[in-house]
Amino acid sequence: MSRAATGTAVVALALILAACSGPILANPALSPAVPPTPSPAPSRQPDPQPVTFPRDDGPHDRLTEWWYFTGHLADGDGHRFGFEAVVFRAERGGAPVTWASHVALTDEGAGRFLYGQRAALGPDVDRSPRGEEDTPVGFDFVMPAIDPASGAPIEGEPWRLAGRAGRHAVAAGLSPLEAAAAGGSFALDLQLVEERAVALHGEIGWLDFGPAGSSYYYSRTRLSTAGTLVLDGEVLSVTGTGWFDHQWGDFISVGGGGWDWFAVNLDDGTDLTISLVRGADGSYPLVYGTLVGSDGQSRHLEAGDFTVEADPARTWTSDRTGATYPAGWTIRVPSAGLTIDLEPTVAAQELDTRPTTGVVYWEGSQVVVATRDGRPLGGRAYVELTGYGPASP
């Protein structure tokens, strides 16, 4: 991929990453005009269609799609880490498919945050397994190494994210150039296995955005995770818990003011995800959640089923971008007797991904202090915040 092609990929992907309903990276809509998009093929069935596996683990012929891992790791000495690994895919008219990928590591004990980003253009990224009639039955993406300063391709290990029917793999590490830009080196080699049934958001795995389009969205909220973490040359055996989101649809922009996204695993087996999508005027046109019980059963949450309060006394301001983010929340789900307080394990977990997606966002691991019916309850969590930082000019 040439430098010119890389630049085209960056612009194309930046165009799609305007606000939507789940964990995608976005700020208010950017200024370039969106290219015309084709009409759906006549053979396509109307939305919504049932979400089925392993078919819907794989890529779709849709405008916007992403596969998103977050999670929590610990080594044998009790050192704790958070991680993120994501691939974005975009289709726009007759242009080649556009890709971007981010990986990040939070070293909670050292108070350190490291991340890298890559972009690519065309079909070579997609190595997904396929079945009858060339239908995908999982996903397998390989992101080639690039120079973080120029976006030009370089020699180096690719990043790989793969999954099929609840079994996943993440293999991604920073190249020497990426490590120099990040201020440290890390590499993940993880296997993640589904522990419970898929959670379909919006009850059936489909969200209607009205004039803005629609989206399919499901999560695997508990993945048993094991593998190795190489941190500054030291090889660590790690185990932990992962969370996987997959979202796709014919949408480009919903809201316009960014969003706050929460994913919580509690020690009693309860899992909770909440999305608060803001409009450009500060309103909340889309608010929803999903509560998964210890029995694995999912329940859709409407806006009135929970509250999320950001603590105005807990904020963090980035020296690099000047963005100020909330840094403490209280979530209440009265019907489940839950009160959950969240606070970042490390304040500085901001990613400046303007070179690959045109946006700045914050995503990081949390300290969880919770109660159920007044009884103390521990857990782990991740939070993503968009719309607080500057977008690409």
PLY file of the C-alpha trace (Angstrom):
ply
format ascii 1.0
element vertex 393
property float x
property float y
property float z
element edge 392
property int vertex1
property int vertex2
end_header
0.00 0.00 0.00
1.50 3.37 -1.05
1.55 6.53 1.03
-1.16 7.92 -1.25
-3.28 4.84 -0.70
-2.78 5.12 3.04
-3.92 8.73 2.96
-7.01 7.71 1.01
-7.73 5.04 3.61
-7.43 7.55 6.44
-9.81 10.03 4.80
-12.32 7.34 3.88
-12.39 5.86 7.36
-12.54 9.24 9.04
-15.69 9.93 7.04
-17.50 6.94 8.51
-16.50 7.37 12.12
-19.19 9.81 13.17
-21.22 9.07 16.25
-23.18 5.84 16.52
-24.56 3.59 19.19
-21.83 1.40 20.57
-18.12 1.08 21.04
-16.88 2.69 17.78
-14.46 5.63 17.84
-16.11 8.87 16.87
-16.67 12.55 17.48
-19.16 14.92 15.79
-19.51 14.41 12.06
-16.52 15.60 10.06
-16.70 18.25 7.36
-15.83 16.35 4.11
-18.85 15.28 2.11
-19.70 11.60 2.32
-19.39 9.87 -1.08
-22.59 8.50 -2.61
-23.44 5.04 -1.33
-24.97 2.28 -3.42
-28.53 1.07 -2.96
-28.81 -2.30 -1.24
-28.69 -5.24 -3.60
-32.18 -6.32 -4.73
-31.62 -9.79 -3.25
-30.98 -8.45 0.27
-33.74 -9.23 2.73
-35.19 -6.27 4.64
-33.86 -5.51 8.12
-34.08 -6.89 10.70
-33.02 -10.45 9.96
-32.21 -13.02 12.67
-28.64 -12.95 13.93
-27.13 -16.39 13.31
-23.78 -18.02 14.07
-21.18 -18.63 12.85
-22.29 -16.58 9.84
-22.67 -13.30 11.72
-19.25 -13.54 13.33
-17.89 -12.75 9.87
-17.83 -9.56 7.76
-20.94 -8.18 6.07
-21.62 -6.19 2.94
-22.57 -3.09 4.94
-21.39 0.50 5.21
-19.89 0.26 8.69
-18.62 -2.63 10.83
-16.24 -3.33 13.71
-14.94 -6.17 15.89
-13.90 -4.97 19.35
-12.10 -6.63 22.27
-11.47 -5.17 25.72
-10.45 -7.03 28.83
-8.45 -7.54 31.99
-5.28 -9.58 32.52
-3.08 -10.56 35.48
0.25 -12.34 35.67
1.40 -14.84 38.29
2.66 -12.07 40.57
-0.68 -10.29 40.62
0.24 -7.44 38.26
-2.90 -6.27 36.49
-3.39 -4.95 32.96
-6.21 -3.75 30.73
-6.19 -4.30 26.97
-8.03 -3.17 23.85
-7.87 -4.56 20.30
-10.21 -3.48 17.50
-10.63 -3.67 13.73
-12.89 -1.31 11.76
-14.19 -1.98 8.24
-15.86 0.53 5.89
-17.51 0.25 2.48
-18.16 3.39 0.44
-19.56 3.03 -3.07
-17.10 1.47 -5.49
-14.02 2.38 -3.44
-11.86 -0.40 -1.99
-12.77 -1.59 1.48
-11.06 0.55 4.14
-9.66 -0.76 7.42
-8.21 0.59 10.67
-7.00 -1.13 13.82
-6.02 -0.01 17.33
-4.35 -1.95 20.14
-3.74 -0.61 23.65
-2.38 -1.76 27.00
-2.94 -0.30 30.46
-0.26 -1.24 32.99
-2.34 -0.54 36.07
0.39 -0.96 38.68
2.88 1.27 36.86
0.23 3.83 35.91
1.25 3.58 32.25
-0.77 3.49 29.01
0.59 2.40 25.60
-1.15 2.13 22.23
-0.63 1.76 18.49
-2.74 2.21 15.35
-2.72 1.00 11.76
-4.72 1.60 8.57
-5.02 -0.45 5.37
-6.93 -0.41 2.10
-8.32 -3.26 0.03
-9.25 -6.93 0.39
-5.92 -8.39 1.56
-6.68 -7.70 5.25
-9.60 -10.14 5.20
-8.61 -13.82 5.59
-11.97 -14.84 7.05
-12.96 -18.54 6.78
-15.80 -19.21 4.38
-18.32 -21.97 3.90
-20.95 -22.79 1.31
-21.55 -20.17 -1.39
-18.46 -18.32 -0.12
-20.34 -17.23 3.01
-18.14 -16.11 5.93
-18.28 -18.37 8.99
-16.04 -16.26 11.21
-13.51 -13.46 10.94
-9.75 -13.40 10.48
-8.06 -10.04 9.84
-4.37 -9.30 9.31
-3.25 -5.67 9.57
0.19 -5.01 8.04
2.82 -2.88 9.76
3.04 0.80 8.82
5.28 3.72 9.70
3.33 5.62 12.40
4.74 8.94 11.18
3.97 8.59 7.47
1.49 5.72 7.18
3.76 4.02 4.64
4.04 0.21 4.77
7.14 -1.21 6.44
8.58 -4.61 7.27
7.17 -5.92 10.50
4.84 -8.38 12.17
1.17 -7.97 11.22
-1.58 -7.72 13.80
-4.16 -10.51 13.73
-7.67 -10.58 15.18
-9.69 -13.73 14.54
-12.79 -15.47 15.83
-15.40 -18.06 15.07
-18.31 -19.36 17.16
-17.03 -18.08 20.47
-13.32 -18.87 20.10
-11.05 -15.90 19.41
-7.40 -14.94 19.02
-5.58 -11.62 19.35
-1.94 -11.42 18.29
-0.63 -7.86 18.07
2.54 -6.10 19.11
4.15 -2.74 18.50
6.92 -2.56 15.92
10.11 -0.73 16.93
8.83 2.45 15.23
5.45 2.12 16.93
7.10 1.45 20.30
9.25 4.55 19.89
6.15 6.64 19.17
4.26 5.09 22.11
7.08 5.41 24.62
7.22 1.69 25.35
6.86 -1.74 23.82
4.23 -4.44 24.27
2.82 -7.45 22.43
-0.30 -9.52 23.09
-0.81 -13.17 22.13
-4.17 -14.18 23.59
-6.75 -16.93 23.22
-10.28 -15.96 24.29
-13.08 -18.50 24.73
-16.79 -17.78 25.22
-18.09 -18.59 28.70
-21.80 -17.83 28.14
-24.37 -17.24 25.43
-24.19 -14.23 23.13
-26.04 -11.12 24.35
-28.18 -9.60 21.57
-28.66 -5.87 22.13
-32.04 -4.28 21.55
-33.58 -7.68 22.41
-33.03 -9.18 18.93
-29.57 -7.86 18.09
-30.85 -4.96 16.00
-31.10 -1.22 16.72
-33.26 1.13 14.66
-31.69 4.60 14.27
-34.61 5.96 12.24
-33.48 8.23 9.37
-29.83 7.56 10.31
-30.11 3.85 9.44
-29.85 0.76 11.62
-27.33 -1.57 13.18
-26.93 -5.18 14.22
-25.09 -5.48 17.54
-24.19 -8.35 19.86
-21.64 -8.97 22.61
-19.81 -11.89 24.12
-19.62 -10.45 27.60
-17.35 -13.04 29.26
-14.41 -14.61 27.48
-11.98 -16.78 29.41
-8.63 -15.31 28.37
-5.10 -16.70 28.53
-1.80 -16.21 26.75
1.31 -14.08 26.90
2.06 -10.41 27.29
5.49 -9.13 26.32
6.11 -5.82 28.07
9.37 -3.98 27.40
10.97 -7.30 26.47
9.75 -9.27 29.50
7.51 -12.25 28.69
4.59 -12.66 31.11
2.06 -15.50 31.23
-1.35 -13.92 31.80
-4.94 -14.96 32.38
-8.11 -12.95 32.70
-11.48 -12.03 31.26
-12.34 -10.48 27.90
-15.35 -8.74 26.36
-16.16 -8.81 22.62
-18.48 -6.49 20.66
-19.46 -6.86 17.01
-21.58 -4.23 15.29
-22.48 -3.67 11.63
-25.06 -1.92 9.52
-25.96 0.68 6.90
-25.33 3.73 9.03
-22.77 6.51 9.06
-23.85 9.06 11.66
-26.13 8.90 14.68
-26.31 11.58 17.33
-23.44 13.94 16.52
-22.05 14.68 19.98
-20.22 11.46 20.85
-21.12 8.93 23.51
-20.19 7.21 26.77
-20.03 3.40 26.73
-19.72 1.16 29.79
-18.97 -2.58 30.03
-19.01 -4.09 33.53
-18.31 -7.66 34.73
-19.30 -8.18 38.37
-17.90 -10.93 40.56
-21.31 -12.55 41.09
-21.54 -13.30 37.34
-23.60 -10.25 36.33
-22.58 -8.38 33.17
-23.82 -4.91 32.23
-23.35 -2.70 29.20
-24.75 0.81 28.76
-24.57 3.25 25.84
-25.37 6.96 26.17
-25.35 8.60 22.73
-25.36 12.41 22.67
-26.77 14.71 20.04
-24.85 17.76 18.84
-27.13 19.89 21.04
-26.25 17.92 24.18
-29.44 15.86 24.21
-29.45 12.05 24.39
-31.33 10.66 21.37
-30.26 7.08 22.07
-29.86 5.55 25.54
-30.02 1.79 26.17
-28.32 -1.11 27.91
-28.22 -4.86 28.34
-28.09 -6.70 31.67
-26.85 -10.30 31.67
-27.59 -12.36 34.77
-25.36 -15.00 36.34
-27.51 -17.57 34.50
-26.46 -16.04 31.17
-29.91 -14.67 30.37
-29.95 -11.20 28.78
-32.42 -8.40 29.47
-32.76 -5.25 27.40
-32.71 -2.02 29.41
-34.60 1.07 28.33
-33.43 4.55 29.30
-35.73 4.61 32.33
-34.35 1.34 33.72
-31.04 2.80 34.91
-29.20 6.02 35.71
-25.61 7.08 35.04
-24.25 10.05 37.00
-20.86 11.54 36.16
-19.18 13.02 39.22
-18.25 16.64 38.39
-15.47 16.51 41.01
-13.71 13.67 39.17
-12.33 14.71 35.78
-9.08 14.40 33.84
-7.62 16.87 31.33
-5.21 15.71 28.66
-1.96 17.66 28.37
-1.67 16.50 24.76
-5.09 17.41 23.35
-6.60 19.70 26.00
-9.70 17.50 26.21
-11.38 17.15 29.61
-13.06 13.81 30.33
-15.27 12.64 33.18
-13.30 10.29 35.46
-15.89 8.91 37.86
-19.46 7.62 37.54
-22.22 6.04 39.59
-24.51 3.61 37.77
-27.76 2.45 39.34
-30.04 -0.33 38.10
-32.88 -0.33 40.65
-34.61 -3.46 39.39
-31.41 -5.46 40.00
-30.54 -3.72 43.27
-27.23 -2.59 41.75
-25.16 0.49 42.52
-21.80 0.60 40.72
-19.09 3.22 41.16
-16.43 3.42 38.44
-13.12 5.29 38.41
-10.19 4.86 35.98
-7.31 2.66 37.09
-5.04 5.11 35.20
-6.20 8.64 34.40
-4.30 8.98 31.10
-5.91 6.35 28.83
-6.52 8.67 25.85
-5.89 7.57 22.25
-5.13 10.15 19.57
-6.13 8.20 16.47
-6.47 11.13 14.11
-3.89 9.56 11.74
-6.13 6.49 11.20
-9.69 7.41 12.18
-9.70 11.20 12.46
-10.68 11.24 16.14
-9.41 11.43 19.71
-11.08 9.23 22.32
-10.57 7.86 25.84
-10.89 4.17 26.61
-9.67 2.42 29.68
-9.94 0.00 32.57
-11.77 0.92 35.77
-11.74 0.40 39.52
-15.14 -1.08 40.39
-16.85 -0.61 43.76
-20.36 -2.06 43.66
-23.20 -3.21 45.88
-26.20 -5.43 45.27
-29.00 -4.73 47.73
-26.42 -3.04 49.93
-23.93 -5.94 49.96
-20.41 -5.24 48.65
-19.57 -6.67 45.24
-16.34 -6.44 43.24
-15.78 -6.50 39.53
-13.95 -5.21 36.44
-15.01 -2.67 33.82
-14.08 -0.72 30.71
-15.34 2.71 29.66
-15.13 4.46 26.28
-15.66 8.22 25.89
-15.96 10.00 22.55
-16.88 13.54 21.58
-14.68 15.18 24.22
-11.52 15.62 22.18
-10.66 17.33 18.89
-11.47 15.72 15.56
-9.24 15.77 12.50
-9.24 19.14 10.71
0 1
1 2
2 3
3 4
4 5
5 6
6 7
7 8
8 9
9 10
10 11
11 12
12 13
13 14
14 15
15 16
16 17
17 18
18 19
19 20
20 21
21 22
22 23
23 24
24 25
25 26
26 27
27 28
28 29
29 30
30 31
31 32
32 33
33 34
34 35
35 36
36 37
37 38
38 39
39 40
40 41
41 42
42 43
43 44
44 45
45 46
46 47
47 48
48 49
49 50
50 51
51 52
52 53
53 54
54 55
55 56
56 57
57 58
58 59
59 60
60 61
61 62
62 63
63 64
64 65
65 66
66 67
67 68
68 69
69 70
70 71
71 72
72 73
73 74
74 75
75 76
76 77
77 78
78 79
79 80
80 81
81 82
82 83
83 84
84 85
85 86
86 87
87 88
88 89
89 90
90 91
91 92
92 93
93 94
94 95
95 96
96 97
97 98
98 99
99 100
100 101
101 102
102 103
103 104
104 105
105 106
106 107
107 108
108 109
109 110
110 111
111 112
112 113
113 114
114 115
115 116
116 117
117 118
118 119
119 120
120 121
121 122
122 123
123 124
124 125
125 126
126 127
127 128
128 129
129 130
130 131
131 132
132 133
133 134
134 135
135 136
136 137
137 138
138 139
139 140
140 141
141 142
142 143
143 144
144 145
145 146
146 147
147 148
148 149
149 150
150 151
151 152
152 153
153 154
154 155
155 156
156 157
157 158
158 159
159 160
160 161
161 162
162 163
163 164
164 165
165 166
166 167
167 168
168 169
169 170
170 171
171 172
172 173
173 174
174 175
175 176
176 177
177 178
178 179
179 180
180 181
181 182
182 183
183 184
184 185
185 186
186 187
187 188
188 189
189 190
190 191
191 192
192 193
193 194
194 195
195 196
196 197
197 198
198 199
199 200
200 201
201 202
202 203
203 204
204 205
205 206
206 207
207 208
208 209
209 210
210 211
211 212
212 213
213 214
214 215
215 216
216 217
217 218
218 219
219 220
220 221
221 222
222 223
223 224
224 225
225 226
226 227
227 228
228 229
229 230
230 231
231 232
232 233
233 234
234 235
235 236
236 237
237 238
238 239
239 240
240 241
241 242
242 243
243 244
244 245
245 246
246 247
247 248
248 249
249 250
250 251
251 252
252 253
253 254
254 255
255 256
256 257
257 258
258 259
259 260
260 261
261 262
262 263
263 264
264 265
265 266
266 267
267 268
268 269
269 270
270 271
271 272
272 273
273 274
274 275
275 276
276 277
277 278
278 279
279 280
280 281
281 282
282 283
283 284
284 285
285 286
286 287
287 288
288 289
289 290
290 291
291 292
292 293
293 294
294 295
295 296
296 297
297 298
298 299
299 300
300 301
301 302
302 303
303 304
304 305
305 306
306 307
307 308
308 309
309 310
310 311
311 312
312 313
313 314
314 315
315 316
316 317
317 318
318 319
319 320
320 321
321 322
322 323
323 324
324 325
325 326
326 327
327 328
328 329
329 330
330 331
331 332
332 333
333 334
334 335
335 336
336 337
337 338
338 339
339 340
340 341
341 342
342 343
343 344
344 345
345 346
346 347
347 348
348 349
349 350
350 351
351 352
352 353
353 354
354 355
355 356
356 357
357 358
358 359
359 360
360 361
361 362
362 363
363 364
364 365
365 366
366 367
367 368
368 369
369 370
370 371
371 372
372 373
373 374
374 375
375 376
376 377
377 378
378 379
379 380
380 381
381 382
382 383
383 384
384 385
385 386
386 387
387 388
388 389
389 390
390 391
391 392
